[in-house]
Amino acid sequence: MDAKGLGSTYWRLWTAAGLSSLADGVLKVALPLLAVGYTRSPALIAGLAFAFTLPWLLFALPAGALVDRLDRRRAMLGANLVRGGLLAAVTLLTLFGGGSIWALYVVAAGVGSAETIYDTAAQSIVPQVVGRERLPAANGRMYAAEQTANEFAGPPLAGLLAAAGVLAALVTPVALWAVAVAALLLVRGSYRVERTGRTTLRADIAEGLRFLVRHKVLRTFSVMVGTFNFATGATFAVFVLYAVGPGSPMGLSEPAFGLLMAVNAAGGVAGSVLAEPGERRFGRIPALWVAWLAGGLSVGVLAVTANPYAVGAGFFAGGTGIVVSNVVMVSLRQRLTPDRLLGRLNSSYRLVAWGTKSLGALTAGVLAQALGLHAVFVVMAVLAFTVVAGLFVVTEDALVAAEREAGRAAAAPAGPSPT
């Protein structure tokens, strides 16, 4: 073990996660920039983002079941090879004059599908690598790497690469995924969860959903996450109309808007650093109270002011709180869930997160059309702050009881539940 107690295996996974996140951050910004060379249709350009996220709605649950069946390191390797291979194929197609908007759609959908496997496996493998006592430290550092690479480094790098040329923007993510694969190849050992008996994929998915629905703590957390993401999905779906342009309430330019959104990401990086010491000093439930209330500011500030500096301060506090709550809750989820079910639990949470964001965006469009942008922010602020009511259910006593039950379950013989 190293000085931090995480070990060299963890840092290889951390390196792979950071490089993969950087590739994601570059590609998700570069593809729309490249797409405008093929079409000026707003619907087709916006459709690329939908193609990226649709696989989480379609494949999240099967991805979780597969991750619980496969060696998780090999699943990550396979997903990165698929992502890099798809993009390499489109790069060659473009090089020989065969590029098109539809080829970019294939990349977006294929990369998004592989991402459901990679992200689920990456979150599920951490307890196998560091042990459950080091989860806050491990998750905090992982979030810091992913947030920095995806939100800070990725978008500006994508802009520079797109300006340099189409091939540069396509080749760079391929190279990043290739180096991430090399880092994963240095990770030794087996990360397949032991299984006894044979079950169908459908039975595995059903078992994971039953475990979530019957577990008071995890069920409450999932409702909190889903409600909060509905509110933020709605808010940021229409925020650009509120912020950008001389006729908007905030009156920001496009570069100033980008800077404001980077403040939100900066708060996330700060949260990844503060999560572990905050949890250790104040306790899990107090840390979650502060984190959720701070997270609500990312929505609530827009309900009371259009001042860019006040909004920026709210975004920074909100970004910090959101990541602190993520680190604390993900660590708890990893402790409370048996290893053999962890992939399915993680994918279920991802399904909730992406699904409610999409529903929130749809609701925001209808509400803004009928009542105006400010009404969206007021309604969603109420929802975002209401989420803390879940912490009246998830008390410290409830956590201790759930951990005690998880310990008893871990001592029992492993195997799939009857279906």
N, C-alpha and C positions, 0 to 999 in steps of 0.2 A: 504493500500500500504506500501511496505517496503521503506527503505531509498533511494533506487535506483528508486523507482516508478514502479517497475515491478510486485510486488505482489506475494503472496505465491502460487497462482495457476500457475503462470509462472514458478516458481522454481521447482514445481512438474513435469511440462512438461519438463523442462531442465534436471532434474534428469533422467526421463524416456528416453529422447533422448540420454544422455550420456551413460546410461547402454545399450541401444539398439545398439548404435554405437560401444561400446566395444565388444558386442556379435558378431556384424558383422565383426569387425576387427579380432577377434579370429577365427571365422569360415572360413573366406575367405583365411586365411593362413593355418589353421589347416587341412582343407579338402585336399588340394594337398599333404601336408605332410603325411596324413593318406593314401592317394590314392596310394602312392608308395609301400605300403604294399600289394596291390592287383595287380598292374601292373607296368611295366617299360616302357610302350608305351608313347612316348612324345605326340602323338596326343590325346590319352585318358586323359592324365594329363592336357594338355592345354585346352581340351574340358570342363573341370570343370569351368574355368573362363568364357568361352563362355556361358555355361548354366546359370551362375549367371546373365550375362548382357543381354541375349536374351529377357527376359521378358520386359525390358524397350523398346525394339523395337516393341514388339508384343502388349503389354498391357498398355503402358503409357497413351494413349488417353482415353481408356475406364476407366482406374483407375481414371483419373481426373474427368470424368463425374460422376462416382460413388461417389467420395469424395464430390462433390457438391450436391449430393442427400442425403447422409447419415449424421448422427451425426459424426463429424470428430474425436472426442475423442473415440467414440465407434469403428470407423473404425481402429484407431490405436490399440485399445485393441484387436480387432479381428485379425489384421495382426500379432501382437506379439504372440497371442495364437496359430495361425497357424504355425508360424515359430518354436516356442518352441515345439509344438506337433509333427511336422514332425521330428525334431531332436531327441526328446525323443523316438519316435517309432524306428528310426534307431539305437539309442543307445541300446534299448532292443533287436533288431534284432542282433546287433553285439555281445551283451552279450551272446546270445544263439547260436552263431556260424553261423548266417545267413548273416553276413556283406559281401558286395561286392562293386566293383567300381560302379556298376549300382545303388546301393542304395545311394551312394554319389551323383550320378547324379540327382536322384530324389530330394534329399535334396537341392542341388544347384538350380535346376529349381524352386522348390516349395518356397524356401526362397526368391529367386529373385522375384518371382511373388508377394508374400506378401509384399515385400519391395516396390514395385511400389505403393501400397495402403498406407503403413505406411509413407514413405517419402513425398508423395504428401499431405497427411492429416496433417503431422507434420508442414510442411511449410505453409499450408493454415490456420491453426488454430491460429497462432501467432497473427495476427491482432485482432482476436476476444478476445484474452486474455489480451493483453497489451494496445490496442488502437494504432492508427496509429502514434501518436506523439512520441511514445517510440520505434518504430520499429528498428532504428539503434542500440540502446543499446541492445534490445532483440535479434536481429539477430547476433550481434557481439558475445555475450556471448554464443549463441547456437552454432555458428561455432567453438568457442574455445573449447567447450565441445566435439563436434563431432570430430574435427580434432585431439585433444589430445587422445581421446579414440580409434579412428579408426586407426590412423597412428602411434602414439607413443606407447601406451600401448598394443594395440591389437596384432600386429605382434610378439613382443618378448614374450608376455604371451602365444601365440599360440605355439611358439617353445618349451617353457618350458613344457607346457601341453602335447604336442605330445611326448616329451621325457619321460614324466612320464607314458604315456600309452594312448591307444586309447580311453578308457572310460573317462579319465580325460578331454581330448580334446573335447569330445562330450557333456559331462554333464555340463561343465562350461557355455557355451552359453545358454543352457536351463535354468540354474539357473539365469543368468543375465536377460534373457527375462522375467522370472517369477517375479523378483524384479521390473523390468520396468512396468509390468502389475500392480503390487501392487501400484506403484507410480501413475499410471494413474487412478486407482480406487479412489484415494484420490482427484482427480480433480472433482469438483462439477459443475453442471449446464448443460445446453443443448448447443451443438455447431452445431446444424443443421441450415442451411441457409433457411430462409423462401422462399417458392416457391408458386406461384399462377398458376393454370392450370396444365395440364398434357402434357408431351412431351416424345418422345422416346429417348433412349440412343443415337441413331445415330443423332437425331436432336440436342441434347445437345452438342455432340462432334463438330458438324458442327458450332454451335453458338460460341463455344469457339475459333475455328480456325478462323472464320470470324472476331471476335473481335481482335485477334492478328494481322491478316493480314491488317486490316483497321487502326490500331493504329500506328501512325508514330514512336513514341518513343519506344514502346514495340517491334514493328517489327524490328527497327534498332538494338535494343539490342540483339534480337534473332539472327540476321545475324552476329553480332559481336561475340557472344558467339559461334555460330556454326563454324565460320571461325577459331577462336582461338583454339577451341577444336580439329578441324581437324589438325591444325599444331602441337599441343602438342601430340595428339594421334599418329601422324606419327613419331614424334621425339622419344617418349619414347618406341615405339614399337621396335625400332632397337638400342636404346641407350646402352643396355647391351652388344652388340657386339662391340661397340666403347669403352666401359669402362673396361670390365673385361677380364683378361687373359694376359699373358706375351707378346702375339703378338698383343694386341690391342693398339690403340693410347694412351689411358690413363694408361693402365697397372695395373689396380686395382685388388686387391683380392676380393673374395666374401664378407668378412666382411666389407672391405673398401667401397665396392659398397653400401651395406646396410646403412652404416653411411652417405654416400653422399645423398642417397635418404631421409634419416631422416632429413638432413639439409633443404631440400625442405619443408618437413612437419613442421619444426620449423619456417620457414618463414611464413607458413600459420597461425600458432598460433599467431605469432607477428602481422600479418595482422588483425586477429580477434580482437586484443586489440586496434590497432591503428585506425581502421575504423571509429568508432563513433567520437572520438576527431578530427581526420583528416577532416572528413566531416564538423563538426561544425566550425572548425577554418578556413578552406580554401574554403568551399563551395562544392557542389556536383560535378559540372563539373570539376573544377580544381583537385579535389581528383581523379576523374575518369581518367583524362589525365595522372596524375602521376602514378596511379595504373596500367593502361593498358601498359604504357611504361615500367614500372618495370616488369610487367608480361612477356613482350616480351623477357626479359633477360634470362628467363628460357630456351628459345629456342636459342636466338641469340648468347649467350656466346659460344655455341658449334660450331657455324659457324666460330669463330675466334681463338679459343684456345682449347687445350686438357689438359692444366694445371689443375690438380684436385682442387687446392685452388681457382683459378679463376672461375672454373666451380661451385664450392661450393658457392662462393659469389654470382654468377649469380642465382643459384638455390634459395638461401635464399631471395634475392631481388624479384625474380619472384614469389616465394610462397607467400611473403608478399603482393605483388601487386595483385595477383589473388584473394586472400581472401578479400582484401579491396574492389576491384571492385565487388565481389560477394555480400558483405554486402550492399554496396550502391545500387546496381541494384536490389537486392531482395527486399530491403526496398521500393524502388521506385515502383517496380512491385506490391507490396502489397498495396501501396497507390493508384495507378492508376487503379487497377482492382476492379470491384465490387465484394463483397464477394461471390455472387452467381456464379461467373465465376472463382474464384481464383484457385480452384482445377484444372480446365481444363487448365488455363494458366501455372500453375506450371508444370503440366505433359507434356505440349507441349514443355516447355523449357528442361525438362529432356530428352524427345525424341530427341531433337536437339543435346543435349550434348553427349548422348551415341551414337546416330547414326553417328554423324560426327567423333567421336573418332574411331569408327570401320572402317569407310571409310578412315580415315587418316592412320590407321595401314595397311590397304590393299595397299594403294598408296605407303607407305614407302617401303614395300617389293618389289614392282615392280621397284621403282626408285632406291633403293639401289642395286638391282641386275643389273640394266642397267648402272648406273653412279657412284655407290659407296656411302658409308655412308655420306661422307662430303657433297655431293650434296643434300642429304635429309635435312641436317641441314641448308644449305644456303637457299634453296627454302622455307622451313618452317619458317625460321627467317623473310624472307621478308613478308610472309603471316601474321605472328604474329604481326609485327609492323604496317602493313597496316591496321589492325583492328581499330586503333585510328581515321581513317578517318570518322568513324561513329559519332564521337563527333563533327564534323562540322555540322551534321544533328541534333543531340540531344544537342542543346544549352540550356542555362539557360532559355531563353525566351520560347523555346519549352516546357521545363519542367513546367514552370509556367502556360502556356496555357493548357497543358495536365492536370495539377492538378486542374485548375479552371473547366475544363470540367468534371473531375471525381467528383468534389464537386456538380456540377449541376445534374449529373446522380444519385448521392447518394440521393439527395433530391427528385428525381422523384419516383413514385410508383414502387415497385419491381415486377419482373415477368419475365418469359422467353420471349425472342424476337420471333416474328413471324418467321416461317420457311416455 
